[in-house]
């Protein structure tokens, strides 16, 4: 059975509305993606680090409860688990404040087994953080050499905008490793000072990777791919939006679920997908993303996951 392996940060997301705390849920961009995939019956494992505290213990038990292998999550006794404060505005979009002791980042883990056509998902500051860059790059290089499909969600927050110049070499290395790149217009505005999908693809992306997905909230999803292929996918209107916090992470989860469900291989990815294959995987991505916006949780709900799991991946 194909595996999905995620590498990224773990945080406790404390969610505020009108400056009052509404919920506290385990989170992190790749973490959220893996939880949704685990709930839907995908063979998933997670590489990360956390503190030896109540939050860290909850994060590990939450992974295990949702069917995600947590053996590659390192626990450091002298570190505190990171926190994220998310403040929802009138549109239920979030502004973030992060609390993390980056000097204690170290990332010491044993590589999980990676086989041909497994999927590795990575992104956020974790994927470019200079302190752990040697370990992250080493694993990504290892996964690519073993035939995995690498999915990169840049997820570059404005809180790191002053570091763009310093981090550009790591960003470009990630683009070169990636088989698929996804990011939001907000990410690209911070990184490249551009928001137009064609301009971003032409000037910043296509030299490194040919498969590019640009999301923009409730605006259509923009796809650019091999041989000049481009397509726009309108977002269905959703009147029940409670929070958009996990929308991008679960777009990733749905896309990866689609890769596995429709048995899209590394070889097919390299040769270029058909329009029908793109339609199928992006439909999955939008389905997952729409579901997560209906609650304050960062992952698809259990009813949705149960319905997905009733049609198991072959």
ROFITOR-29147 format. One record per residue (C-alpha): residue number from 1; residue in one letter; x, y, z. Coordinates in nm, 4 decimals, padded with zeros to 6 digits, always signed. Example, Ala and Ser with C-alpha at 12.3 -4.5 7.8 and 13.67 -1.06 7.14 Angstrom:
NODE   i aa       px       py       pz
NODE   1  a +01.2300 -00.4500 +00.7800
NODE   2  s +01.3670 -00.1060 +00.7140
END
This chain:
NODE   i aa       px       py       pz
NODE   1  x +00.0000 +00.0000 +00.0000
NODE   2  x +00.1333 +00.3450 -00.0919
NODE   3  x +00.2327 +00.5729 +00.1944
NODE   4  x +00.2098 +00.9462 +00.2485
NODE   5  x +00.4929 +01.0893 +00.4598
NODE   6  x +00.4732 +01.4438 +00.5920
NODE   7  x +00.7542 +01.6526 +00.7382
NODE   8  x +00.6654 +01.9737 +00.9215
NODE   9  x +00.5972 +02.1584 +01.2448
NODE  10  x +00.3514 +02.0767 +01.5227
NODE  11  x +00.1717 +02.3548 +01.7106
NODE  12  x -00.1262 +02.4037 +01.9357
NODE  13  x -00.3627 +02.6388 +01.7494
NODE  14  x -00.5609 +02.8631 +01.9840
NODE  15  x -00.8441 +03.0184 +01.7804
NODE  16  x -00.9961 +03.3560 +01.8674
NODE  17  x -01.3140 +03.5272 +01.7492
NODE  18  x -01.3799 +03.8861 +01.8607
NODE  19  x -01.0631 +03.8535 +02.0727
NODE  20  x -01.2110 +03.5656 +02.2752
NODE  21  x -01.0657 +03.2114 +02.2604
NODE  22  x -01.3068 +02.9718 +02.0848
NODE  23  x -01.1058 +02.6491 +02.0512
NODE  24  x -00.7617 +02.4960 +02.0988
NODE  25  x -00.6680 +02.2222 +01.8507
NODE  26  x -00.3451 +02.0454 +01.7531
NODE  27  x -00.2170 +02.1867 +01.4258
NODE  28  x +00.0609 +02.2692 +01.1846
NODE  29  x +00.0245 +02.2839 +00.8077
NODE  30  x +00.1567 +01.9377 +00.7165
NODE  31  x +00.0175 +01.7970 +01.0427
NODE  32  x -00.3370 +01.9043 +00.9442
NODE  33  x -00.2954 +01.7443 +00.6014
NODE  34  x -00.1766 +01.4144 +00.7542
NODE  35  x -00.4587 +01.4012 +01.0117
NODE  36  x -00.7187 +01.4317 +00.7353
NODE  37  x -00.5479 +01.1624 +00.5279
NODE  38  x -00.5194 +00.9322 +00.8307
NODE  39  x -00.8897 +00.9788 +00.9048
NODE  40  x -00.9698 +00.8811 +00.5466
NODE  41  x -00.7793 +00.5531 +00.5709
NODE  42  x -00.4565 +00.6544 +00.3939
NODE  43  x -00.1334 +00.4957 +00.5222
NODE  44  x +00.0328 +00.8087 +00.6670
NODE  45  x +00.3346 +00.8905 +00.8829
NODE  46  x +00.4708 +01.2175 +01.0179
NODE  47  x +00.8233 +01.3505 +01.0803
NODE  48  x +00.8398 +01.6348 +01.3318
NODE  49  x +00.9471 +01.7439 +01.6796
NODE  50  x +00.7669 +01.8545 +01.9932
NODE  51  x +00.8318 +01.9347 +02.3572
NODE  52  x +00.8019 +01.6917 +02.6449
NODE  53  x +00.4980 +01.8666 +02.7893
NODE  54  x +00.1224 +01.8310 +02.8027
NODE  55  x +00.0803 +01.9856 +02.4563
NODE  56  x +00.3458 +01.7578 +02.3035
NODE  57  x +00.1907 +01.4462 +02.4547
NODE  58  x -00.1510 +01.5488 +02.3228
NODE  59  x -00.0121 +01.6054 +01.9726
NODE  60  x +00.1425 +01.2571 +01.9592
NODE  61  x -00.1693 +01.0843 +02.0966
NODE  62  x -00.3834 +01.2820 +01.8481
NODE  63  x -00.1712 +01.1578 +01.5568
NODE  64  x -00.2052 +00.7985 +01.6765
NODE  65  x -00.5814 +00.8298 +01.7390
NODE  66  x -00.6219 +00.9417 +01.3769
NODE  67  x -00.4201 +00.6582 +01.2252
NODE  68  x -00.0966 +00.8509 +01.1614
NODE  69  x +00.2355 +00.6849 +01.2485
NODE  70  x +00.4129 +00.9133 +01.4999
NODE  71  x +00.7336 +00.7111 +01.5459
NODE  72  x +00.9395 +00.9806 +01.3672
NODE  73  x +00.8200 +01.2638 +01.5948
NODE  74  x +01.1149 +01.3569 +01.8185
NODE  75  x +01.0368 +01.4645 +02.1754
NODE  76  x +01.2875 +01.7023 +02.3371
NODE  77  x +01.2764 +01.7166 +02.7189
NODE  78  x +01.4099 +02.0738 +02.7456
NODE  79  x +01.1794 +02.2304 +02.4832
NODE  80  x +00.8317 +02.3782 +02.5083
NODE  81  x +00.5817 +02.2849 +02.2375
NODE  82  x +00.5052 +02.5787 +02.0059
NODE  83  x +00.1794 +02.7744 +02.0050
NODE  84  x -00.0086 +02.9588 +01.7328
NODE  85  x -00.2741 +03.2219 +01.8038
NODE  86  x -00.5222 +03.2550 +01.5161
NODE  87  x -00.7536 +03.5594 +01.5161
NODE  88  x -01.0581 +03.5191 +01.2890
NODE  89  x -01.1877 +03.8316 +01.1141
NODE  90  x -01.5419 +03.9051 +00.9925
NODE  91  x -01.4856 +03.6749 +00.6893
NODE  92  x -01.3495 +03.4025 +00.9222
NODE  93  x -01.0033 +03.4311 +00.7678
NODE  94  x -00.7197 +03.4183 +01.0210
NODE  95  x -00.4307 +03.6420 +01.1222
NODE  96  x -00.1573 +03.4583 +01.3138
NODE  97  x +00.0880 +03.5153 +01.5952
NODE  98  x +00.3419 +03.2349 +01.6481
NODE  99  x +00.5285 +03.1467 +01.9672
NODE 100  x +00.8185 +02.9101 +01.9034
NODE 101  x +01.1655 +02.8715 +02.0461
NODE 102  x +01.3501 +02.8302 +01.7121
NODE 103  x +01.7009 +02.8114 +01.8642
NODE 104  x +01.6015 +02.4742 +02.0108
NODE 105  x +01.5082 +02.3288 +01.6705
NODE 106  x +01.7290 +02.0311 +01.5950
NODE 107  x +01.5262 +01.7563 +01.4186
NODE 108  x +01.6904 +01.4231 +01.4901
NODE 109  x +01.5008 +01.1304 +01.3370
NODE 110  x +01.5390 +00.7954 +01.1632
NODE 111  x +01.4235 +00.7996 +00.8020
NODE 112  x +01.0965 +00.6116 +00.7533
NODE 113  x +01.0922 +00.3652 +00.4665
NODE 114  x +01.0220 +00.5401 +00.1350
NODE 115  x +00.9191 +00.3404 -00.1715
NODE 116  x +00.8506 +00.4272 -00.5338
NODE 117  x +00.5246 +00.6227 -00.5788
NODE 118  x +00.4925 +00.7121 -00.2097
NODE 119  x +00.4034 +01.0798 -00.1608
NODE 120  x +00.6070 +01.3188 +00.0551
NODE 121  x +00.4429 +01.6479 +00.1563
NODE 122  x +00.6454 +01.9374 +00.2992
NODE 123  x +00.6230 +02.3137 +00.3335
NODE 124  x +00.5929 +02.6234 +00.5542
NODE 125  x +00.8836 +02.7836 +00.7403
NODE 126  x +00.9834 +02.4338 +00.8544
NODE 127  x +01.0888 +02.3490 +00.4989
NODE 128  x +01.3259 +02.6491 +00.4746
NODE 129  x +01.4367 +02.7006 +00.8373
NODE 130  x +01.8187 +02.7299 +00.8195
NODE 131  x +01.8653 +02.5597 +01.1587
NODE 132  x +01.7183 +02.2271 +01.0434
NODE 133  x +01.7784 +02.2691 +00.6699
NODE 134  x +02.0472 +01.9974 +00.6425
NODE 135  x +01.8139 +01.7346 +00.7924
NODE 136  x +01.5091 +01.8432 +00.5889
NODE 137  x +01.6991 +01.8653 +00.2600
NODE 138  x +01.8701 +01.5325 +00.3282
NODE 139  x +01.5391 +01.3559 +00.3761
NODE 140  x +01.3765 +01.5173 +00.0697
NODE 141  x +01.6747 +01.4210 -00.1450
NODE 142  x +01.6580 +01.0651 -00.0086
NODE 143  x +01.2816 +01.0429 -00.0795
NODE 144  x +01.3225 +01.1727 -00.4347
NODE 145  x +01.6017 +00.9226 -00.5065
NODE 146  x +01.3698 +00.6429 -00.3873
NODE 147  x +01.1002 +00.7372 -00.6390
NODE 148  x +00.8587 +00.9333 -00.4194
NODE 149  x +00.6347 +01.2131 -00.5507
NODE 150  x +00.7264 +01.5379 -00.3688
NODE 151  x +00.4449 +01.7872 -00.2998
NODE 152  x +00.5573 +02.1325 -00.1802
NODE 153  x +00.3126 +02.3751 -00.0174
NODE 154  x +00.5138 +02.6967 +00.0275
NODE 155  x +00.2763 +02.8400 +00.2941
NODE 156  x +00.5107 +03.1357 +00.3495
NODE 157  x +00.3621 +03.3702 +00.6104
NODE 158  x +00.4074 +03.7464 +00.6211
NODE 159  x +00.5664 +03.7070 +00.9673
NODE 160  x +00.8790 +03.5857 +00.7807
NODE 161  x +00.8779 +03.8506 +00.5050
NODE 162  x +01.1981 +04.0084 +00.6376
NODE 163  x +01.3782 +03.6754 +00.5890
NODE 164  x +01.2901 +03.6198 +00.2223
NODE 165  x +01.6319 +03.7180 +00.0871
NODE 166  x +01.8141 +03.4975 +00.3374
NODE 167  x +01.5847 +03.2005 +00.2706
NODE 168  x +01.5705 +03.2272 -00.1108
NODE 169  x +01.8395 +02.9587 -00.1713
NODE 170  x +01.6382 +02.7107 +00.0390
NODE 171  x +01.3141 +02.8061 -00.1374
NODE 172  x +01.4739 +02.7504 -00.4794
NODE 173  x +01.6150 +02.4129 -00.3712
NODE 174  x +01.2635 +02.3114 -00.2645
NODE 175  x +01.1179 +02.4234 -00.5978
NODE 176  x +01.3769 +02.2122 -00.7763
NODE 177  x +01.2970 +01.9047 -00.5666
NODE 178  x +00.9186 +01.9438 -00.5967
NODE 179  x +00.7105 +01.7468 -00.8460
NODE 180  x +00.4104 +01.9663 -00.7590
NODE 181  x +00.4087 +02.3169 -00.6129
NODE 182  x +00.1074 +02.4746 -00.4437
NODE 183  x +00.0813 +02.8154 -00.2878
NODE 184  x -00.1638 +03.0966 -00.2278
NODE 185  x -00.1514 +03.4429 -00.3785
NODE 186  x -00.0688 +03.5683 -00.0258
NODE 187  x +00.2375 +03.3411 -00.0133
NODE 188  x +00.3640 +03.4611 -00.3501
NODE 189  x +00.3021 +03.8257 -00.2687
NODE 190  x +00.5305 +03.7861 +00.0357
NODE 191  x +00.7940 +03.5774 -00.1466
NODE 192  x +00.7989 +03.7235 -00.4978
NODE 193  x +00.5829 +04.0405 -00.4773
NODE 194  x +00.3537 +03.8918 -00.7405
NODE 195  x -00.0057 +03.7636 -00.7249
NODE 196  x -00.0833 +03.6839 -01.0906
NODE 197  x -00.0572 +03.3072 -01.1526
NODE 198  x +00.0851 +03.3446 -01.5047
NODE 199  x +00.3498 +03.5941 -01.3927
NODE 200  x +00.4511 +03.3777 -01.0942
NODE 201  x +00.4719 +03.0639 -01.3078
NODE 202  x +00.6600 +03.2280 -01.5920
NODE 203  x +00.9154 +03.4256 -01.3888
NODE 204  x +00.9623 +03.2241 -01.0697
NODE 205  x +00.8391 +02.8640 -01.0978
NODE 206  x +00.8471 +02.7003 -01.4419
NODE 207  x +01.2274 +02.6839 -01.4621
NODE 208  x +01.2273 +02.4591 -01.1536
NODE 209  x +00.9003 +02.2658 -01.1626
NODE 210  x +00.6320 +02.2441 -01.4309
NODE 211  x +00.3301 +02.1611 -01.2130
NODE 212  x +00.1963 +02.4647 -01.0298
NODE 213  x -00.1282 +02.5255 -00.8398
NODE 214  x -00.2174 +02.8737 -00.7179
NODE 215  x -00.5095 +02.9201 -00.4771
NODE 216  x -00.6715 +03.2494 -00.3837
NODE 217  x -00.9412 +03.2091 -00.1166
NODE 218  x -01.2846 +03.1946 -00.2793
NODE 219  x -01.1424 +03.2885 -00.6220
NODE 220  x -01.0850 +03.0136 -00.8844
NODE 221  x -00.7923 +02.7726 -00.8471
NODE 222  x -00.5287 +02.8306 -01.1179
NODE 223  x -00.3385 +02.5328 -01.2621
NODE 224  x -00.0291 +02.5558 -01.4812
NODE 225  x +00.1438 +02.2397 -01.6039
NODE 226  x +00.3600 +02.0763 -01.8706
NODE 227  x +00.3466 +02.1777 -02.2382
NODE 228  x +00.1607 +02.5030 -02.1728
NODE 229  x -00.1436 +02.3342 -02.0157
NODE 230  x -00.3476 +02.5720 -01.8014
NODE 231  x -00.6914 +02.5536 -01.6457
NODE 232  x -00.9065 +02.7435 -01.3986
NODE 233  x -01.1289 +02.5672 -01.1436
NODE 234  x -01.4108 +02.7794 -00.9911
NODE 235  x -01.4700 +02.7388 -00.6156
NODE 236  x -01.8243 +02.6407 -00.5200
NODE 237  x -01.9957 +02.9053 -00.3078
NODE 238  x -01.9969 +02.7998 +00.0585
NODE 239  x -02.2393 +02.9848 +00.2873
NODE 240  x -02.1404 +02.7813 +00.5961
NODE 241  x -01.7818 +02.9014 +00.6443
NODE 242  x -01.6884 +02.8889 +01.0142
NODE 243  x -01.3098 +02.9132 +00.9715
NODE 244  x -01.0698 +02.9046 +00.6762
NODE 245  x -00.7689 +02.8050 +00.8910
NODE 246  x -00.7237 +02.4549 +00.7459
NODE 247  x -00.8489 +02.5254 +00.3935
NODE 248  x -00.5107 +02.5192 +00.2181
NODE 249  x -00.3789 +02.2283 +00.4246
NODE 250  x -00.6825 +02.0226 +00.3338
NODE 251  x -00.6641 +02.1212 -00.0305
NODE 252  x -00.3242 +01.9497 -00.0097
NODE 253  x -00.4752 +01.6491 +00.1683
NODE 254  x -00.7484 +01.6105 -00.0927
NODE 255  x -00.5039 +01.6469 -00.3800
NODE 256  x -00.2758 +01.3804 -00.2326
NODE 257  x -00.5761 +01.1595 -00.1589
NODE 258  x -00.6634 +01.1926 -00.5290
NODE 259  x -00.3105 +01.0917 -00.6355
NODE 260  x -00.3455 +00.7717 -00.4344
NODE 261  x -00.7125 +00.7059 -00.5190
NODE 262  x -00.6542 +00.7395 -00.8934
NODE 263  x -00.3206 +00.5559 -00.8750
NODE 264  x -00.1189 +00.8386 -01.0285
NODE 265  x +00.2444 +00.7295 -01.0342
NODE 266  x +00.5730 +00.9183 -01.0323
NODE 267  x +00.6263 +00.8122 -01.3951
NODE 268  x +00.2867 +00.9551 -01.5003
NODE 269  x +00.3652 +01.2723 -01.3058
NODE 270  x +00.6990 +01.3076 -01.4856
NODE 271  x +00.5443 +01.2481 -01.8287
NODE 272  x +00.2555 +01.4905 -01.7638
NODE 273  x -00.0987 +01.4236 -01.6423
NODE 274  x -00.4031 +01.4227 -01.8677
NODE 275  x -00.6725 +01.6871 -01.8226
NODE 276  x -00.9020 +01.4184 -01.6763
NODE 277  x -00.6395 +01.3240 -01.4157
NODE 278  x -00.5971 +01.6893 -01.3145
NODE 279  x -00.9755 +01.7298 -01.2942
NODE 280  x -01.0039 +01.4244 -01.0676
NODE 281  x -00.7335 +01.5201 -00.8182
NODE 282  x -00.8358 +01.8865 -00.7982
NODE 283  x -01.1992 +01.7840 -00.7428
NODE 284  x -01.0788 +01.5813 -00.4410
NODE 285  x -00.8725 +01.8787 -00.3217
NODE 286  x -01.1686 +02.1167 -00.3357
NODE 287  x -01.3978 +01.8637 -00.1644
NODE 288  x -01.1615 +01.8280 +00.1335
NODE 289  x -01.1011 +02.2042 +00.1511
NODE 290  x -01.4740 +02.2875 +00.1519
NODE 291  x -01.5439 +02.0394 +00.4311
NODE 292  x -01.2813 +02.1788 +00.6699
NODE 293  x -01.4242 +02.5317 +00.6440
NODE 294  x -01.7446 +02.4149 +00.8158
NODE 295  x -01.5894 +02.3887 +01.1640
NODE 296  x -01.3167 +02.5257 +01.3911
NODE 297  x -01.1177 +02.2050 +01.3445
NODE 298  x -00.8147 +02.1985 +01.1143
NODE 299  x -00.9027 +01.8674 +00.9459
NODE 300  x -01.1948 +01.7016 +00.7684
NODE 301  x -01.4718 +01.5932 +01.0020
NODE 302  x -01.5221 +01.2300 +01.0949
NODE 303  x -01.8508 +01.1914 +00.9022
NODE 304  x -01.6796 +01.3103 +00.5847
NODE 305  x -01.3827 +01.0807 +00.6503
NODE 306  x -01.6144 +00.7864 +00.7159
NODE 307  x -01.7956 +00.8443 +00.3866
NODE 308  x -01.4609 +00.8605 +00.2022
NODE 309  x -01.3315 +00.5482 +00.3785
NODE 310  x -01.6444 +00.3527 +00.2752
NODE 311  x -01.5066 +00.3715 -00.0798
NODE 312  x -01.1565 +00.2432 +00.0012
NODE 313  x -00.8541 +00.3170 -00.2097
NODE 314  x -00.7683 +00.0219 -00.4279
END
